[in-house]
């Protein structure tokens, strides 16, 4: 089924953007978490491509996309996503985003409402000021070092939630590609938070929020987010509903591809898309 998915690059003024595309039907744009890439949706894309035109891009600074020439804002990332849709001659699309990708999906729906039909926000949190500081601190040691202990620590941590050796390797490879560079995604998210309520309040399209139960537990352990605050996003977006994904981890897009793909397609079809 993976033969359905093709790979390509888009040229932009800030560099090349790598993307994957496959399937027919109405388009669904997939936006990954940090520090992952479109590989996060490798298992889901062939399933979604049976019903939709599935498109997954590597955000600038991640995966096989170029590093941006400056620290990207959420508005910059939104413009790059729209540039990809324009290149593909897609006027409207539904969008699914996970973590960093969820905030980006929300900003696209707020800034370009005429381009977005439906929205799926996965593992999207409402952070306190203290938690925003914790997020950036978590990424402080994403820099090359002669001491390999940092890499060993990171590998062990990735394995703890990725599970399989194969998936751990893929997640770790994406992480290595971002070592030595600013944490573009987390910086964009934390800067975005001063305007999040106002921006997300502009979202008018039907919205599904997916919350991984193990994902939020791990964020609580890291001191990055609180479970009760996930419902804050639900209150901000007027046409939103939330579904808990039992057992969903940071890697739930890979580990639970069939279950999540079904939920996504059912949501898009049930709301008349």
C-alpha positions in Angstrom: 0.0 0.0 0.0 3.0 2.3 0.5 3.4 2.5 -3.3 0.4 4.8 -3.2 2.5 7.5 -1.6 4.9 9.6 -3.6 7.6 12.1 -2.4 8.4 15.5 -3.8 9.9 18.9 -2.9 8.4 22.4 -3.1 10.7 25.3 -3.8 10.0 28.4 -1.6 11.8 31.7 -1.0 13.1 30.3 2.3 14.2 26.9 1.0 12.8 23.6 -0.1 9.9 21.8 1.6 9.7 18.0 1.5 6.3 16.4 1.3 4.5 13.1 0.7 1.3 12.7 -1.3 -1.1 10.0 -2.4 -4.6 8.9 -2.9 -7.7 10.5 -4.5 -10.7 12.4 -3.2 -10.9 15.5 -1.0 -7.5 16.6 0.4 -6.3 16.1 4.0 -3.2 17.9 5.0 -1.2 16.2 7.8 1.1 18.3 10.1 3.6 16.6 12.4 4.9 17.2 16.0 8.4 18.4 16.9 11.0 17.1 16.4 9.4 14.6 13.9 8.6 14.8 10.2 6.1 13.6 7.7 7.4 10.1 8.6 5.0 10.4 11.6 2.2 9.7 9.2 3.9 6.9 7.3 1.5 4.2 8.6 -1.6 6.4 8.4 -1.1 7.8 4.8 -1.8 4.6 2.9 -5.0 4.0 4.9 -6.2 7.6 4.5 -5.3 7.5 0.8 -8.0 4.9 0.3 -10.5 7.6 1.0 -8.7 10.9 0.6 -5.9 12.7 -1.0 -3.4 12.5 1.9 -0.6 15.1 2.0 2.1 15.3 4.7 4.8 17.9 4.8 8.0 18.2 6.7 7.8 21.6 8.5 10.8 23.9 7.8 13.6 23.0 10.1 12.6 19.3 10.3 13.0 16.1 8.4 14.1 16.6 4.8 12.9 20.2 4.6 15.5 23.0 4.7 16.3 24.9 7.8 14.5 28.3 7.7 16.7 31.4 7.4 15.2 32.8 10.6 13.1 31.7 13.6 9.8 30.9 12.0 6.6 32.1 13.6 3.3 30.2 13.5 2.2 32.7 10.8 5.3 31.8 8.7 4.5 28.1 9.0 0.9 28.7 8.0 2.1 30.6 4.9 4.3 27.7 4.0 1.4 25.2 4.3 -0.7 27.5 2.1 2.1 27.7 -0.4 2.1 23.9 -0.6 -1.7 23.8 -1.1 -1.4 26.5 -3.8 1.3 24.5 -5.6 -1.0 21.5 -5.6 -3.9 23.7 -6.8 -5.9 22.8 -3.7 -8.4 25.5 -2.9 -9.8 23.9 0.3 -8.6 21.0 2.5 -9.2 19.4 5.9 -6.2 19.5 8.2 -4.9 17.2 10.9 -2.1 18.4 13.2 -0.4 16.7 16.1 1.3 18.8 18.9 3.2 21.5 17.0 1.2 20.6 14.0 -2.1 21.1 15.9 -1.3 24.7 16.7 -0.3 25.2 13.1 -3.5 23.6 11.9 -5.5 25.9 14.2 -3.6 29.0 12.9 -4.3 28.0 9.3 -8.0 27.7 10.1 -7.9 31.1 11.8 -5.9 33.0 9.2 -7.3 31.3 6.1 -10.8 30.1 7.0 -11.8 29.9 3.4 -9.1 27.2 2.8 -10.1 24.9 5.6 -13.1 22.6 5.7 -12.6 20.4 8.8 -10.0 20.4 11.5 -8.5 17.6 13.6 -6.3 18.8 16.5 -4.3 16.0 18.2 -2.7 16.4 21.6 -3.2 20.2 21.7 -2.6 21.7 25.1 -3.2 25.0 26.9 0.1 26.0 28.7 0.7 28.1 31.7 3.7 30.6 31.7 5.7 28.2 33.8 5.0 25.3 31.4 6.1 27.4 28.4 9.4 27.9 30.1 9.6 24.1 30.8 9.1 23.4 27.1 12.0 25.5 26.0 14.2 24.1 28.7 13.4 20.6 27.6 15.0 21.4 24.2 18.1 23.2 25.6 20.3 20.1 25.2 19.4 19.5 21.6 23.0 20.3 20.5 26.0 18.2 19.3 28.5 17.3 22.0 31.7 15.3 22.3 30.1 13.5 25.2 27.8 10.8 23.8 25.9 10.4 27.1 23.3 13.0 25.9 22.5 10.9 22.8 22.3 7.7 24.8 19.8 9.4 27.2 17.7 10.6 24.3 17.8 7.2 22.6 16.6 5.5 25.9 13.8 8.1 26.3 12.6 7.6 22.7 12.6 3.9 23.1 10.5 4.2 26.3 7.5 5.5 24.3 8.2 4.4 20.7 8.3 0.7 21.8 9.6 -1.1 18.7 13.3 -0.8 17.7 12.2 0.2 14.1 10.0 3.1 15.2 12.6 4.2 17.8 15.2 4.4 15.1 12.9 6.5 12.9 12.0 8.9 15.7 15.6 9.2 16.8 16.7 9.9 13.2 14.3 12.8 13.0 15.6 14.0 16.3 19.2 13.9 15.1 18.3 16.0 12.1 17.3 18.8 14.4 20.3 18.6 16.7 22.4 21.7 16.7 19.6 23.9 15.5 17.1 26.0 17.3 13.9 24.2 18.4 11.9 26.0 15.7 8.6 24.3 16.4 8.5 24.8 20.2 9.7 28.4 19.9 6.8 29.1 17.4 4.3 27.4 19.8 5.4 29.2 22.9 5.5 32.6 21.1 2.0 31.8 19.7 0.5 31.4 23.1 0.1 35.0 23.9 -2.5 35.2 21.1 -3.8 31.6 21.2 -7.2 32.3 22.7 -7.9 35.1 20.3 -6.6 33.1 17.3 -8.3 29.8 18.1 -11.5 31.8 18.9 -11.6 32.6 15.1 -11.9 28.9 14.2 -15.4 28.3 12.9 -15.1 25.0 11.0 -16.1 21.7 12.6 -13.2 20.6 14.8 -12.3 17.2 16.4 -9.8 17.1 19.3 -8.0 13.8 19.8 -6.2 13.4 23.2 -3.8 10.5 23.8 -4.2 9.3 27.4 -0.6 8.3 27.7 0.7 11.3 25.8 -0.7 13.7 28.4 0.5 11.6 31.3 4.0 11.8 30.0 3.8 15.6 29.5 2.6 15.9 33.1 5.6 13.9 34.3 7.9 16.2 32.3 6.1 19.2 33.9 5.2 20.5 30.4 1.3 20.3 30.5 -1.7 19.3 32.7 -4.4 17.0 31.7 -7.3 19.3 32.8 -6.1 22.1 30.6 -6.8 20.1 27.4 -10.4 20.9 27.9 -9.6 24.6 27.8 -9.0 24.4 24.0 -12.4 22.7 23.7 -14.1 25.7 25.3 -12.2 28.2 23.0 -13.3 26.6 19.7 -17.0 27.0 19.2 -17.6 23.9 17.0 -15.3 21.4 18.8 -15.7 18.0 20.3 -13.0 15.8 22.0 -12.3 12.1 21.9 -9.8 10.4 24.2 -7.5 7.9 22.5 -6.9 5.3 25.2 -3.3 4.3 25.4 -2.3 6.9 22.9 1.4 8.0 23.3 3.6 10.5 21.6 3.8 8.0 18.8 0.1 7.2 18.5 0.0 8.2 14.8 2.4 5.3 14.1 1.3 2.9 16.8 -2.5 3.3 16.4 -2.7 4.1 12.7 -5.8 2.0 11.9 -7.8 3.2 14.8 -7.0 6.9 14.4 -7.4 6.8 10.6 -10.9 5.3 11.1 -11.8 8.0 13.6 -10.6 10.7 11.3 -12.4 9.5 8.2 -15.6 8.9 10.2 -15.5 12.4 11.5 -14.9 13.9 8.1 -17.7 11.9 6.6 -20.2 12.3 9.4 -19.9 16.1 9.3 -20.8 16.1 5.6 -17.3 16.5 4.1 
